[in-house]
């Protein structure tokens, strides 16, 4: 796939493919970006920013997710609220700043992971996810894909109280089984801590 040039929204949050992320928009550069994306039905990129030693300087991780705006509203405070849906992962090749301060990234879209059922040794994990999603009502039944190792692994990465760097690692894995193997001990640890 050829390289694309898109606006990049740098955040201390991660959007996973198939996840929804609500955002509140107030800076003029981002208001312009949102209205342009909505007019032309285009996606923008969300990339995790990392703090660097120079004050005021931010860097971003090289793997991010394309965000499609699926809903918007005007808050009582006058701020624009949008809901984004993660579509494809991308690799950030380079980034430059426009005069208005908006980051524009040259990206390469990463192919979607193959869709297959997770091996049986992950059945307990999948059962746990089913129970969690019953409780928190994040996804409609029609949006649940427990047969997909990719979907299951991204949902765990999304909802677990992990360090943001561990969530980024989950995004960077290009194989759902590697992602599930990485998450399994973390889930055990979280469950043990919650039972104490």
URMOUR-V95862 format. One record per pair of residues at least 24 apart in sequence whose ideal C-beta (glycine too) atoms are under 6 Angstrom apart, sorted by the first residue. I is the first residue (numbers start at 1). J is the second residue. D is the distance in whole Angstrom. If there is no record, write none. Layout:
BEGIN
i->I j->J d->D
i->I j->J d->D
END
This chain:
BEGIN
i->1 j->109 d->5
i->3 j->106 d->5
i->3 j->108 d->5
i->4 j->107 d->5
i->5 j->104 d->6
i->5 j->106 d->6
i->6 j->44 d->6
i->6 j->45 d->5
i->7 j->33 d->5
i->7 j->44 d->4
i->7 j->102 d->6
i->8 j->45 d->4
i->8 j->47 d->6
i->8 j->103 d->4
i->8 j->105 d->4
i->9 j->44 d->6
i->9 j->46 d->5
i->10 j->47 d->6
i->10 j->49 d->4
i->10 j->60 d->5
i->14 j->48 d->5
i->14 j->167 d->5
i->14 j->171 d->6
i->15 j->46 d->5
i->15 j->65 d->4
i->15 j->67 d->6
i->15 j->86 d->4
i->16 j->86 d->5
i->16 j->154 d->4
i->16 j->157 d->6
i->16 j->158 d->5
i->17 j->86 d->5
i->17 j->154 d->6
i->18 j->151 d->6
i->18 j->154 d->6
i->19 j->86 d->5
i->19 j->158 d->5
i->20 j->83 d->6
i->20 j->85 d->6
i->21 j->84 d->5
i->22 j->83 d->5
i->23 j->82 d->5
i->24 j->79 d->5
i->24 j->81 d->5
i->25 j->80 d->4
i->26 j->79 d->5
i->29 j->100 d->5
i->29 j->101 d->5
i->29 j->102 d->4
i->33 j->102 d->6
i->37 j->69 d->6
i->38 j->69 d->6
i->43 j->67 d->6
i->43 j->68 d->5
i->45 j->105 d->6
i->47 j->92 d->6
i->48 j->168 d->5
i->61 j->168 d->6
i->62 j->91 d->6
i->62 j->92 d->5
i->63 j->171 d->6
i->63 j->172 d->5
i->64 j->90 d->6
i->64 j->92 d->6
i->65 j->89 d->6
i->66 j->90 d->6
i->113 j->150 d->4
i->113 j->176 d->6
i->115 j->148 d->5
i->116 j->149 d->6
i->117 j->147 d->5
i->118 j->149 d->4
i->122 j->180 d->6
i->126 j->152 d->6
i->129 j->155 d->6
i->149 j->176 d->4
i->150 j->176 d->4
i->153 j->179 d->4
i->153 j->180 d->5
i->156 j->183 d->5
END
